[in-house]
Amino acid sequence: MKKEKDKAIVVQRGDALSVTDVQYDFLPGGSLAVPDGDQVVPPLNRAIEIFRKKNLPIFFTRDWHPTDHSSFKDQGGYLPPHCVRKTEGAKFYAGLNIPEGAEIISKAVTRDSEQYSTFYGKDRKGKTENTLMEQKGVSRIFIGGLATEHGVLHTVRDALEEGFEVYVLTDGIRAVNMNPDDGEKALKEMVEKGARLITTDMLT
């Protein structure tokens, strides 16, 4: 799936950045690793710095599971244990630049809740990412992180359904690709639903 032509996109008031699930368990060596998942970090840090300098909202989302989460194989699910709260695997990657004051959004925090989308995950006060963005006057959302066909795709779907303009940072995402074209299919769906594909070097 081709991204848009390289033209500068000025980040401005009304914009927000959402960084999806850049946690150790989703990176190489983790229990549910995304191939080359660590390669999203440099471009995401580039975008983070642009938003930080302009004092614009930045959201960092994470899986934050209990030890008996229903998705785990030993609970009858289909996945290995991953991103169990307060474990090393659930931590954000140390090389990811998380500015002071950034919003931290946790999802799938109870045993039976399975959330791919970050959009209805909650902060420590119980406010959803969607609600916080509305309160901050956000109209355009720039999304990157892991994984393309899971957290990123579901977040893009929800953001578009809620009426936001959505940009996907293609150099800041990676796919699991259980089937070789899963990531490409996800990008195609995002575009068909109205998202725009760009790279972080287009941001200014």
C-alpha positions in Angstrom: 0.0 0.0 0.0 1.6 3.3 -1.1 1.7 6.3 1.2 0.8 9.8 0.1 3.3 11.9 -1.9 6.0 13.5 0.2 4.6 16.8 1.1 5.0 18.5 4.4 2.2 18.2 7.0 2.3 21.0 9.5 1.4 19.6 13.0 -0.8 22.2 14.7 -3.4 22.8 17.4 -6.1 20.2 17.2 -3.6 17.4 16.5 -2.7 14.5 18.7 -0.2 11.6 18.5 -1.2 8.1 19.7 1.7 5.6 20.2 0.3 2.1 20.4 1.8 -0.7 22.6 5.5 -0.3 22.2 6.1 -2.7 25.1 8.9 -5.2 25.6 6.6 -8.3 25.1 5.8 -7.0 21.6 9.5 -6.3 20.7 12.1 -8.9 19.6 12.8 -11.3 22.4 9.3 -10.7 24.0 6.7 -13.3 24.5 4.5 -12.0 21.7 7.2 -10.4 19.5 6.4 -8.4 16.4 9.1 -9.0 13.8 11.4 -5.9 13.6 9.1 -4.2 16.1 12.0 -2.3 17.6 12.4 -0.5 14.3 9.4 1.7 14.9 11.1 3.5 17.8 13.4 6.0 15.9 10.5 7.3 13.6 8.1 7.4 16.5 10.6 9.4 18.6 10.9 11.8 15.7 7.2 12.3 15.7 7.1 12.5 19.5 9.7 15.3 19.5 7.7 17.3 17.0 4.5 17.1 19.1 6.5 17.7 22.3 8.0 20.9 21.0 4.6 22.2 20.0 3.1 21.2 23.3 0.5 19.0 21.6 -1.2 15.9 23.2 0.7 12.7 23.1 -0.9 9.4 24.2 1.1 6.2 25.0 -1.1 3.1 25.1 -0.4 -0.3 26.6 -1.8 -3.7 27.2 -2.0 -4.0 31.0 -3.3 -7.5 31.7 -4.0 -9.3 35.0 -2.1 -12.6 35.4 -5.3 -14.6 34.6 -6.3 -12.7 31.4 -8.7 -14.7 29.3 -6.5 -14.4 26.2 -3.7 -16.5 27.8 -3.4 -20.1 26.8 -3.5 -21.4 30.4 -6.9 -19.6 30.7 -8.3 -21.2 27.6 -7.2 -18.4 25.3 -4.9 -18.5 22.2 -1.9 -16.3 23.2 1.1 -16.8 25.5 1.0 -14.6 28.6 2.1 -11.1 27.7 2.1 -7.6 29.1 1.1 -8.7 32.6 0.9 -5.4 34.6 4.0 -4.5 36.6 6.2 -7.0 34.8 9.2 -6.3 32.6 7.3 -7.4 29.5 4.6 -4.8 30.1 7.0 -1.9 30.4 7.4 0.6 27.6 10.6 0.2 25.7 13.3 2.2 27.4 14.4 3.8 24.2 11.0 5.3 23.6 10.9 9.0 24.5 8.0 9.5 26.8 7.8 13.2 27.7 6.6 14.4 31.1 2.9 15.0 31.0 2.1 12.5 28.3 -1.1 10.6 28.7 -0.7 6.9 29.6 -3.7 4.8 28.4 -4.2 1.2 29.7 -6.4 -1.4 28.1 -7.6 -5.0 28.6 -7.1 -4.5 32.3 -9.6 -7.0 33.6 -9.7 -10.8 33.1 -12.4 -10.9 30.5 -11.7 -7.6 28.6 -10.0 -8.0 25.3 -9.2 -4.7 23.6 -7.1 -4.3 20.5 -8.2 -0.7 20.0 -6.6 1.8 22.3 -9.5 4.2 21.8 -11.6 3.1 24.8 -8.7 2.2 27.0 -8.5 4.4 30.1 -6.1 6.7 32.0 -5.6 6.4 35.8 -8.7 8.5 36.4 -10.9 6.3 34.3 -11.2 8.6 31.3 -11.0 6.9 27.9 -8.6 8.0 25.2 -11.6 9.1 23.1 -12.9 11.3 25.9 -9.5 12.9 26.6 -9.1 13.7 22.9 -12.5 15.3 22.7 -11.7 17.3 25.9 -8.5 18.5 24.3 -10.2 19.6 21.1 -8.4 17.1 19.0 -9.6 16.7 15.4 -6.6 15.0 13.7 -4.9 11.9 15.1 -1.5 10.5 14.0 -1.2 6.9 14.9 1.8 4.5 15.1 3.0 1.5 17.0 2.3 -2.2 17.2 1.0 -4.2 15.6 -0.3 -3.0 12.2 -3.1 -5.5 11.9 -4.1 -5.6 15.5 -3.8 -2.5 17.8 -3.1 0.0 15.0 -5.9 -1.2 12.7 -8.5 -1.4 15.5 -7.6 2.0 16.8 -7.8 3.5 13.3 -11.2 2.0 12.8 -12.6 3.4 16.1 -11.0 6.9 15.5 -12.6 7.1 12.1 -16.0 6.0 13.4 -15.8 8.7 16.0 -15.3 11.3 13.3 -11.6 12.0 13.7 -9.3 12.6 10.7 -6.6 9.9 10.9 -3.0 9.7 9.7 -1.1 6.4 9.9 2.7 6.7 10.3 3.8 3.9 8.1 7.4 4.0 9.1 6.3 3.8 12.7 4.3 0.6 12.5 5.1 -3.1 11.9 2.9 -6.2 11.3 3.0 -9.6 12.8 2.0 -11.1 9.4 0.9 -14.6 10.5 -0.2 -14.6 6.9 2.3 -12.8 4.7 -0.1 -10.1 3.6 -1.9 -9.4 6.8 -0.2 -6.0 7.3 -0.8 -5.0 3.7 -4.5 -5.9 4.0 -4.8 -3.9 7.2 -3.3 -0.8 5.5 -5.7 -1.3 2.5 -8.7 -1.4 4.9 -7.5 1.7 6.7 -7.3 3.7 3.4 -10.7 2.4 2.3 -12.2 3.6 5.5 -10.6 7.1 5.1 -7.2 7.0 6.8 -4.2 8.6 5.2 -0.8 6.9 5.0 2.2 9.1 5.6 5.7 8.9 7.1 7.2 10.7 10.0 9.6 12.6 7.8 6.6 14.4 6.3 5.7 16.0 9.7 6.9 19.5 10.5 
